[in-house]
Amino acid sequence: MKILIANTLYSPDMVGGAEISTQILAEGLVAAGAEVCVVCATGTGVDRVSELNGVKIYRLRLNNFYWPHNSNKHSRIMKMIWHAVDVHNVLMALKLKKIIQREKPDIVSTSNLACLSIGIWRISKRAGVPIVHTARDYYLMCPSSKMLSHNKSCERQCGVCARYTGPKRTASQRVDAVIGVSRFVLQKHLDNGYFANASTTGVINDCYLPMQSDVPPVVSDVLREGAVRLGVLGRVSPEKGIEVLLDQLCRDSSLNNWTLLIAGSGDAAYLAALKSTYNDPRISFVGHVVPAQFLQSIDILVVPSKWNEPFGRVTVEAYSQGVPVVGSNTGGIPEVIEPNSHLVFDIDQPHTVIDKIHEAVRLLKDPQTPTRLRDYAESFSPKAMVEAYLEVYKNALKARPYSVAAAHQKVTS
């Protein structure tokens, strides 16, 4: 089986979880015996081909007014023009067409398509190649990919987004199978009319990235004395809900001798404001960390996101280290929380986060809890994710209506 994977970025260009999962999937498919090539965008150099760990990589220089993955600021008008071009990027689509003609894949597996082109669906359909799309964010529904306004999740598409993304919705009808990294993100697309013709819909959760650390697991002496070491890991920004947690901890008197480690980077002004507002010796901002070492230094991880996270990989990473997680009831987070722990709090009732932290402390008194959490993390292993995708690809191939060979002849005509 030959698989062409399309995603905005690919290693070593990493912005978020999509790039990690795409690389794990591509290399896992190679290990399973598939032939894999990846097409991604780049903001530097020229179009080029390379290879990494058995994966052939096409890096296509973006044809648009600017490269969005840098720190340069652009005017609102320029952003609108950029997104208008991005909806139907004809020049990028032509590049994609040549690659599909050259590679003749059996399956086209698309993911984040910003900077590439939704034209890949039309080209693939004309070539008779089954299309499997993975919804990892809200790019098809919102220019920012987040459906976030004023640090709050949008419950529905606004009028501007609906008009802007209309062509994407129409183009999505060409997709044969659609996968969501959570039931939440998949249903969000289906409810808004996307992928109406897909014969297969389902959920394949992203996987955790196996961690290496020389630090052995830590048993908390502090916890046995009634205190708790809390941690937050990830980007430090308003929509991540860090202030929800800080407000509740600072006004609560029921937790004894707690400490909170906040790991991750963020806007310098925002970090400074947090440190000034929550000037408490129990709170430490530790910046960039080695995730495994950080997770082994805390008792409980808190994921207090205010916005609808499509998945929440950090939760599974914590479980792989035997660390319980208290998470908000937003987006895909509740789907990832280990079901027997019931550690989901209501973001609209912020005080409930303290209740759930108390429950997590009680869980930690059971010596079987870390083992149970590690076992649960295995259902999100890279191996499980790759096997699930292979099954979807095989079923898509069985369902294709006519031969790829005949269609390849059509697309070149």
Phi, psi and omega in degrees: 000133179248125187238129173256119179255131178244123177212148184309311183234160176210153182313137010270008178279103184238130174242319183207200186293332182300319181291322178297311182295322180296319179293317178299318179296311182300312182289328176293322177294321177299315179298332180275000175104003179275157172264125188232133167231148182242139172242132181217174180255158175217154180258003183230158174069211181234174175302135182206163181236136177218182178221141179217118177052043176086001181254126176278129187238122172263117176254115185256124178296126183296131171259088176200180190286335178199163177269119188284345185264050171221181188271002182293141178267143180228151181291161178301319180297316180295323178296319179297319178295316180302313182292327177298318177293321185295330181302310178233078181276093188297320182294319177292324179297322178297321177296318180295321179299317180296322180293318179294322176296321182286314187276332182048062182288157173276330181224139169250120183246107184258156180221235176294126186246006174302139181078347176261249176183136172293352175300340179299331178291318179295316181297315181294319180297318178295330178278356180075019182264125178301141183246125174244122180246139176250120177274107181255341179208200185248027182305320183289346184247347187206133180304327181278350182073001187246340188049057185226131178222126181054043177064019176233143180291140175281126179289332179212167177295136171283169182299320180297313180296320181298318179291316182297320186267004179308312178298327178292319178298315179297314181296329183295344180292348179277349184284135183274323180219135180237135181242138173251144176286350170209160176298325182299309184291326177295312182295327178302318179290314182297320181295336181261016172088011179276150173058039183295335182262004181293129179280342181227130171229144181187178182242128169233106181296147170298164182251164174276156178268115180309132186255143175246132179206141177274357182273123180289157177305143184251133170262126189280112172293327180297319181299319181296338179268004175102358179262172182216139177258111180262155178215149172232132185228124178142189180297134180264101181210160188305319184291347179283353172077017182299325180291331175300312180293315182298317179301314184290320179295319184288337179260354183272147178237005184271341177268135183259128170055036179289155169229152179229122174256125180249111184250135178135165181258168179187182178301131186301318181294321180293317178299317180298320179295319178297314182296326179286317183290320183249062181277082186229130182297344179278350183251128180232132173261114189252000176067214182291137181223165167278115189307315182298317180294321179296312183295331178279355180257002180238166177263321185220133173264138177244130178241089189264034188304137176271335183263166184279082177302131179297327182219280182108067184299327184300330178298314181290325177299321178295317179298324180296342177257008179077019184259125177290155184232131170259120184233156178282165182268045182245145175055223182272000185301312181300332180290336184265335180300132181305122193297330182283347182273332178057035186263054177248126179251160183271114183297335179278351173234077190306329182297341182291344177296325178293319177302317182288329175295319175301318179296321179295321177299318179295323177299321183294343178283347174272115183297345180275349184301310181302320180295318180297320180292320178296320178297320179296322180299334181296336177290349176249022183288157175305321180299315180296320180294314181297316180298322180294319178294320179301321179295318178295316180299316181297318179293323178295322178294321179294329186270354184296140190282335181207169190292143178294324182301316180294322181290325177300323178294325180291316186289337179274351182276000000 
